[in-house]
């Protein structure tokens, strides 16, 4: 039960292609859309050097720390990608190595972020909110998944604010009812009418391990990629606040999203914070290639990635 990030290369149905840049990044609570949160952190990914990716893939510790899997997925148009996944109760993390994704998306420093709806029908509201911010032609697509029989299954509907990007992409998404209805998806029954949520999508195997959920991500991105991302976060109900040095932090929805402006050669996923199913008494440090995972003491873990190329 794995979902990958949706690259522009894997868009199945693109109803429009446009560039729409944000005017000002100075957001206040008064600029937020009223009402309940529509989109929540789903997962993030990063592309790292082969040493780090291989260390993650073959780590014995990660298999006890998290609901950990390595798998190849076939999406729209027959596109394939191989990722290493740490899955929690509602959220997860993807780790790719150089070349695991096709084309430019398989180069070091690439990263992405998905925010998803919990209730069926919320993504159209997000689209309306994007248009209210001046994004008149968002890129709308449908991703599919092939379970091995060559028949694409509708997986989720999604939206990008722009088709143009440097090294980071954020997209809004809503899982399709057909996917939940297919027994091969191994998803859970709906908790309420219209439930298309993250907890239903992910398995309960997280409870057998230490990792519970992703509570924070820090990603270095370019100014253009930040400008493309902020309208989506606002439309989903986040309130992005500017941070010193350039960038934003958005804290609504249970996971803190920190996006920092950097030069193109310095971008990438930098840090991931995770909650644990139980507190641990002692600090454990695990070196994984050019990254370091620190678990405890207490009910949290922090995974830091070396920004040097």
C-alpha positions as CSV (number, residue, x, y, z in Angstrom):
1,X,0.0,0.0,0.0
2,X,2.4,2.6,-1.2
3,X,1.9,5.9,-2.9
4,X,4.7,7.8,-4.6
5,X,5.0,11.5,-5.3
6,X,3.4,12.6,-8.5
7,X,6.0,14.2,-10.9
8,X,5.0,16.3,-13.9
9,X,6.4,13.4,-16.0
10,X,3.7,11.1,-14.7
11,X,0.6,13.4,-15.3
12,X,-2.2,11.2,-16.7
13,X,-4.7,13.9,-17.5
14,X,-3.5,17.4,-17.7
15,X,-6.4,19.8,-18.4
16,X,-4.3,22.9,-18.4
17,X,-0.6,24.0,-18.3
18,X,0.2,27.4,-16.9
19,X,2.7,29.3,-14.8
20,X,1.3,31.3,-12.0
21,X,3.7,33.0,-9.6
22,X,2.7,34.2,-6.1
23,X,3.0,37.9,-5.5
24,X,3.8,38.2,-1.8
25,X,4.9,35.5,0.7
26,X,4.0,37.6,3.7
27,X,1.1,35.6,5.1
28,X,-0.9,36.3,8.2
29,X,-3.7,34.3,9.9
30,X,-6.2,36.8,8.4
31,X,-5.3,35.6,4.9
32,X,-6.2,32.0,5.6
33,X,-9.4,30.5,4.1
34,X,-12.1,30.1,6.7
35,X,-13.5,26.8,7.9
36,X,-11.9,23.4,8.4
37,X,-8.6,22.2,7.1
38,X,-9.0,20.6,3.6
39,X,-5.5,19.2,2.9
40,X,-3.1,17.5,5.3
41,X,0.5,16.4,5.0
42,X,0.5,13.0,3.3
43,X,4.1,12.3,2.5
44,X,7.4,13.8,1.4
45,X,10.3,12.4,-0.7
46,X,13.9,13.2,-1.5
47,X,16.4,12.0,-4.0
48,X,19.8,11.3,-2.4
49,X,23.2,9.9,-3.4
50,X,23.4,6.2,-4.1
51,X,25.4,5.5,-0.9
52,X,22.6,6.9,1.3
53,X,19.8,5.2,-0.7
54,X,21.6,1.9,-0.5
55,X,22.3,2.2,3.2
56,X,18.6,3.0,3.8
57,X,17.5,0.1,1.6
58,X,19.7,-2.5,3.4
59,X,19.3,-1.2,6.9
60,X,18.3,-3.8,9.5
61,X,17.5,-1.1,12.0
62,X,14.9,0.6,9.8
63,X,13.0,-2.6,9.5
64,X,12.5,-2.7,13.2
65,X,12.1,1.1,13.6
66,X,9.3,1.5,11.0
67,X,6.9,-0.2,8.8
68,X,9.6,-0.3,6.1
69,X,9.3,-1.5,2.5
70,X,11.2,-1.3,-0.7
71,X,9.1,-1.7,-3.8
72,X,8.6,-0.8,-7.5
73,X,5.4,0.8,-8.5
74,X,3.8,1.2,-11.9
75,X,1.7,4.3,-12.4
76,X,0.1,6.2,-15.3
77,X,1.4,5.5,-18.7
78,X,3.5,2.6,-17.5
79,X,5.9,4.9,-15.6
80,X,7.9,2.9,-12.9
81,X,9.7,4.1,-9.8
82,X,11.5,2.3,-7.0
83,X,11.4,3.7,-3.5
84,X,12.2,3.0,0.1
85,X,9.2,3.8,2.4
86,X,8.8,4.4,6.1
87,X,5.1,4.3,6.7
88,X,3.3,5.5,9.8
89,X,-0.3,5.7,10.9
90,X,-1.4,8.6,8.7
91,X,1.9,9.8,7.1
92,X,5.0,8.5,5.5
93,X,8.4,9.2,3.9
94,X,9.9,8.2,0.6
95,X,13.6,7.9,-0.1
96,X,15.0,7.6,-3.6
97,X,18.5,7.3,-4.9
98,X,20.0,8.9,-8.0
99,X,18.4,7.2,-11.1
100,X,15.4,5.7,-9.2
101,X,13.1,8.2,-10.9
102,X,13.2,8.8,-14.7
103,X,14.7,11.8,-16.3
104,X,15.6,15.0,-14.4
105,X,13.5,13.8,-11.4
106,X,16.0,11.2,-10.7
107,X,18.9,13.7,-10.0
108,X,20.2,14.4,-6.5
109,X,18.5,17.1,-4.6
110,X,15.0,16.6,-6.1
111,X,12.2,16.6,-3.5
112,X,8.5,16.7,-3.3
113,X,5.5,17.0,-0.9
114,X,2.0,15.7,-1.1
115,X,-1.0,17.1,0.8
116,X,-4.2,15.2,0.7
117,X,-7.9,15.4,1.4
118,X,-9.6,13.4,4.2
119,X,-13.1,13.8,2.9
120,X,-14.4,13.1,-0.6
121,X,-15.1,16.2,-2.6
122,X,-12.7,18.5,-0.8
123,X,-10.2,18.7,-3.8
124,X,-12.7,20.6,-6.0
125,X,-13.0,23.2,-3.2
126,X,-9.2,23.5,-3.2
127,X,-9.3,24.1,-7.0
128,X,-11.8,26.9,-6.4
129,X,-9.5,28.4,-3.8
130,X,-6.5,28.3,-6.1
131,X,-8.5,30.2,-8.7
132,X,-9.4,32.7,-6.0
133,X,-5.7,33.3,-5.6
134,X,-5.2,34.0,-9.3
135,X,-4.2,30.5,-10.5
136,X,-6.7,30.3,-13.3
137,X,-5.3,27.2,-15.0
138,X,-4.0,24.7,-12.4
139,X,-2.7,21.4,-13.7
140,X,-5.3,18.7,-12.9
141,X,-4.4,15.0,-13.3
142,X,-5.5,11.5,-12.4
143,X,-2.8,9.0,-11.3
144,X,-3.4,5.3,-11.7
145,X,-1.7,2.2,-10.3
146,X,-1.1,-1.2,-12.0
147,X,-1.3,-4.1,-9.5
148,X,0.5,-6.3,-12.0
149,X,-2.2,-7.4,-14.4
150,X,-1.7,-4.5,-16.9
151,X,-5.0,-2.9,-16.0
152,X,-4.6,0.7,-14.6
153,X,-6.7,1.3,-11.5
154,X,-7.7,4.8,-10.6
155,X,-5.6,5.8,-7.6
156,X,-6.0,9.5,-6.9
157,X,-6.9,12.8,-8.4
158,X,-4.4,15.6,-8.0
159,X,-3.5,19.2,-8.8
160,X,-0.3,21.2,-9.3
161,X,-0.3,24.9,-9.4
162,X,2.1,25.0,-12.3
163,X,3.8,22.8,-14.9
164,X,7.1,24.7,-14.5
165,X,9.4,23.9,-11.6
166,X,13.1,23.8,-10.7
167,X,13.7,20.8,-8.4
168,X,10.7,20.6,-6.0
169,X,7.0,19.8,-6.6
170,X,4.0,20.0,-4.2
171,X,0.6,18.6,-5.2
172,X,-2.8,18.3,-3.7
173,X,-4.5,15.0,-4.0
174,X,-7.7,13.0,-3.1
175,X,-7.8,9.2,-3.2
176,X,-10.3,7.6,-5.6
177,X,-13.2,5.5,-4.3
178,X,-12.4,2.8,-6.9
179,X,-9.0,2.3,-5.2
180,X,-10.5,1.8,-1.8
181,X,-13.1,-0.6,-3.3
182,X,-10.4,-2.9,-4.8
183,X,-9.4,-5.6,-2.4
184,X,-5.9,-5.6,-3.8
185,X,-5.3,-2.2,-2.3
186,X,-5.6,-3.7,1.2
187,X,-7.1,-0.6,2.6
188,X,-9.4,-0.2,5.6
189,X,-13.2,0.3,5.7
190,X,-14.4,3.8,5.8
191,X,-14.7,5.4,9.3
192,X,-17.4,7.8,8.1
193,X,-19.3,8.5,4.8
194,X,-16.9,10.0,2.3
195,X,-13.8,8.8,4.2
196,X,-10.8,9.0,1.7
197,X,-8.3,9.7,4.5
198,X,-4.7,8.8,5.1
199,X,-5.3,6.5,8.1
200,X,-7.7,4.4,5.9
201,X,-5.1,4.3,3.1
202,X,-2.2,3.1,5.3
203,X,-2.1,-0.2,7.1
204,X,-2.0,-0.6,10.9
205,X,1.4,-2.3,10.7
206,X,3.0,0.8,12.0
207,X,1.8,-0.3,15.5
208,X,4.2,-3.2,15.4
209,X,7.2,-0.8,15.1
210,X,8.5,2.3,16.8
211,X,7.7,5.0,14.3
212,X,4.2,6.5,14.5
213,X,4.1,9.5,12.1
214,X,6.0,12.3,10.4
215,X,5.5,15.4,12.5
216,X,7.8,17.8,10.6
217,X,9.8,18.2,7.4
218,X,12.4,20.8,6.4
219,X,13.1,21.1,2.7
220,X,15.4,23.6,0.8
221,X,13.8,24.8,-2.4
222,X,14.2,27.6,-4.9
223,X,12.2,30.8,-4.9
224,X,10.2,29.8,-7.9
225,X,9.3,26.4,-6.4
226,X,8.3,28.2,-3.2
227,X,6.1,30.6,-5.1
228,X,4.4,27.7,-6.8
229,X,3.8,25.9,-3.4
230,X,2.4,28.6,-1.1
231,X,-1.0,29.0,-2.9
232,X,-1.6,25.3,-2.6
233,X,-0.9,25.3,1.1
234,X,-3.2,28.3,1.6
235,X,-5.9,26.6,-0.5
236,X,-5.7,23.5,1.7
237,X,-6.1,25.5,4.9
238,X,-2.5,26.0,6.0
239,X,-1.3,29.4,7.1
240,X,2.2,29.9,5.8
241,X,4.3,32.3,7.9
242,X,7.6,33.8,6.6
243,X,10.9,32.7,8.2
244,X,14.2,34.6,8.5
245,X,16.5,34.0,5.6
246,X,13.6,33.3,3.1
247,X,10.9,30.7,3.1
248,X,7.9,29.7,5.1
249,X,6.7,27.5,7.9
250,X,3.1,26.0,7.9
251,X,2.0,24.3,11.1
252,X,-1.7,23.5,10.7
253,X,-2.8,19.9,10.1
254,X,-0.5,18.0,12.5
255,X,2.7,18.2,10.6
256,X,5.0,21.2,10.5
257,X,6.1,22.0,6.9
258,X,9.2,24.2,6.7
259,X,10.4,25.3,3.2
260,X,13.6,27.3,3.1
261,X,14.8,29.3,0.1
262,X,18.2,28.1,-1.3
263,X,20.2,28.2,-4.4
264,X,19.5,25.6,-7.1
265,X,22.6,23.7,-6.3
266,X,21.8,23.5,-2.5
267,X,18.2,22.3,-2.6
268,X,16.9,19.0,-1.2
269,X,15.2,17.3,1.7
270,X,17.1,18.3,4.9
271,X,15.3,17.0,7.9
272,X,12.4,14.8,9.0
273,X,10.9,14.7,12.5
274,X,8.8,11.7,13.6
275,X,6.7,10.8,16.6
276,X,7.1,7.3,18.2
277,X,4.5,4.8,19.4
278,X,6.3,4.8,22.8
279,X,9.0,6.8,24.5
280,X,12.5,5.4,24.6
281,X,14.7,5.8,27.5
282,X,18.1,6.2,25.7
283,X,19.3,8.0,22.6
284,X,20.1,5.8,19.6
285,X,22.0,7.1,16.6
286,X,22.0,5.3,13.3
287,X,24.3,6.5,10.5
288,X,22.7,5.8,7.1
289,X,25.1,6.8,4.3
290,X,25.3,10.6,4.4
291,X,22.4,10.9,6.8
292,X,21.9,10.4,10.6
293,X,18.8,9.1,12.3
294,X,18.6,10.0,16.0
295,X,15.9,8.1,18.0
296,X,15.0,9.3,21.5
297,X,15.3,9.9,24.3
298,X,11.6,10.3,24.6
299,X,8.8,9.9,22.0
300,X,10.5,11.4,19.0
301,X,13.1,10.8,16.3
302,X,15.0,13.2,14.0
303,X,16.5,12.2,10.6
304,X,19.0,14.7,9.2
305,X,20.4,14.5,5.7
306,X,23.8,15.9,4.7
307,X,23.3,18.8,2.2
308,X,26.7,18.4,0.6
309,X,26.7,16.9,-2.9
